[in-house]
Amino acid sequence: MIISERTLKKWRKESLAFNDNLTPDEINAQLPSGQIATYIKLKDANIRIIKMTQELLDQHLLNK
């Protein structure tokens, strides 16, 4: 199954929007302690999505 270039760009855009670069002190100040672990997991997942989509978009370019 091939993921379309349009879908990859959409996923990348959504992940980049989440990537807000908060420092650990800002995270502690803004989030309740129960949500910090969830935030960190989401941030890690978004970083992986950004890397994966970039690699797949590069493959799309190579095929063109």
Helices and strands as residue ranges (DSSP letters): H 5-18, H 24-30, H 33-63
